[in-house]
Amino acid sequence: MNAVSVDRGKPWTVTREQRPVALEIVLMKQTYVLPWSQFLYAEGGADEVRLVFATHDVVLRGGGLEALLGDLPAQCVAAIREPARADRFPEGSGRFIREIVVRNLEAEHDRR
């Protein structure tokens, strides 16, 4: 089992001992497990980050997310959790996630 730690001030979970094989996106009503082997790239800044996998796009909106861009190249992020409604607008500044949107690219392509 991987040793997982939550860095203080980061709304995502990282593991430093062993690289996780997948990224778990935990939403209020659904969970996605996306293999790091399908990770293509990430882009964004402090208020929005986009993660692109072969089959899914994941968009995170919030604040202080440039730190997430620092963790992504090492593929050490094990989980990202959607905050409870009460935690979406924290007081002050810092790192927080307000919204997570996951789009299935294959399903969108099939609809066209």
C-alpha positions in Angstrom: 0.0 0.0 0.0 1.3 3.5 -0.9 2.2 5.9 1.9 0.0 8.8 1.2 0.2 12.2 2.8 -1.8 15.4 2.5 0.4 18.4 2.3 -0.8 21.1 4.6 -2.6 23.8 2.5 -3.1 21.6 -0.5 -6.5 20.3 -1.4 -5.1 17.3 -3.1 -3.2 14.2 -1.9 0.3 13.4 -2.9 2.5 10.4 -2.4 6.3 10.8 -2.3 7.4 7.2 -1.7 5.9 5.4 -4.7 4.4 6.9 -7.8 0.6 6.1 -7.9 -0.6 4.3 -11.0 -3.7 6.4 -11.2 -5.3 9.7 -10.2 -8.5 9.4 -8.2 -10.9 12.3 -8.8 -13.6 12.1 -6.0 -16.7 14.2 -6.8 -19.7 14.5 -4.5 -21.7 11.8 -6.5 -19.1 10.0 -8.6 -15.5 8.9 -8.5 -13.1 8.7 -11.5 -9.9 6.7 -11.5 -7.7 7.9 -14.4 -4.5 6.0 -15.1 -1.4 8.1 -15.2 -0.3 6.2 -18.3 -3.0 8.1 -20.2 -1.9 11.5 -18.9 -1.0 13.8 -21.8 -0.4 17.3 -20.3 -1.6 20.0 -17.9 -2.0 23.7 -18.3 -3.3 26.7 -16.4 -2.4 29.1 -13.6 -3.5 30.1 -10.1 -7.3 30.1 -10.7 -7.7 27.3 -13.2 -5.9 24.1 -14.2 -6.7 21.7 -17.0 -5.5 18.1 -16.9 -5.7 16.3 -20.2 -5.9 12.5 -20.4 -6.4 10.3 -23.5 -10.1 9.8 -22.7 -11.0 12.7 -20.2 -10.5 16.4 -19.6 -10.4 17.5 -16.0 -10.8 21.2 -15.2 -10.2 22.5 -11.7 -11.2 26.0 -10.6 -10.2 27.7 -7.4 -7.1 29.5 -6.1 -3.5 28.8 -5.6 -3.6 26.0 -8.1 -0.2 26.8 -9.6 1.2 24.6 -6.9 -0.7 21.6 -8.4 1.1 22.3 -11.7 4.3 21.7 -9.8 3.1 18.3 -8.5 1.7 17.0 -11.8 4.9 16.5 -13.8 6.1 14.0 -11.1 2.8 12.2 -11.3 2.8 12.0 -7.5 -0.8 13.3 -7.1 -2.9 10.3 -5.8 -6.3 12.0 -5.3 -8.2 15.3 -5.8 -11.4 15.7 -3.9 -14.3 18.0 -4.7 -15.0 20.2 -1.6 -18.2 20.2 0.3 -20.4 23.1 -0.6 -19.5 24.9 2.6 -15.8 24.7 1.8 -15.9 26.1 -1.8 -15.3 29.7 -0.8 -12.7 29.8 2.0 -11.9 32.9 3.9 -8.8 34.7 2.8 -6.4 33.5 0.1 -4.6 30.2 -0.2 -4.9 27.0 -2.1 -8.5 25.8 -2.6 -10.6 24.0 -5.2 -14.0 25.5 -5.8 -15.1 23.3 -8.7 -14.1 20.1 -10.6 -15.4 19.3 -14.0 -14.7 16.0 -15.6 -15.6 15.5 -19.3 -15.5 12.1 -21.1 -14.0 12.9 -24.5 -15.0 9.6 -26.0 -18.6 10.1 -25.1 -18.6 13.6 -26.5 -17.0 12.3 -29.7 -19.7 9.5 -30.0 -22.5 12.1 -29.7 -21.2 14.0 -32.8 
